[in-house]
Amino acid sequence: MHTVDLLVVGRGQNVVDTAITYIDGLGYRVLGTTLDEEALDILDREQVRFLVIGGGVETESRKTLTAKADERGTTAVAAKRDGRDVEQYLADEVVPVLQR
């Protein structure tokens, strides 16, 4: 059983906070951080179902986070908002996956 439905990692605290508020409001268990070390710690201690890595996260960090997610059986995706605001991206791309 997953203890966290979604872990959001981004570089902008406002973006992370917006994602947390939106997903939490839908009743999902969500955590978020702007720090790689904190994200890696969460992946180590929790059973995370889905990891979203924001577009501003650097390539090396993205690789490290994705490798840890793979190791832990977590699905990881690189966010591609394509001009959409955070809530619209989540509604279009993330929520349908969480509903499965």
Buried (B, 14 or more C-beta within 10 A) or exposed (E): EEEBBBBBBBBEEEBBBBBBEBBBEBEBBBBBBBEBEBBBEBBEEBEBBBBBBBBEBEEEBBEBBBEBBEEBEBEBBEBEBEEBEBBEBBBEBBBEBBEE
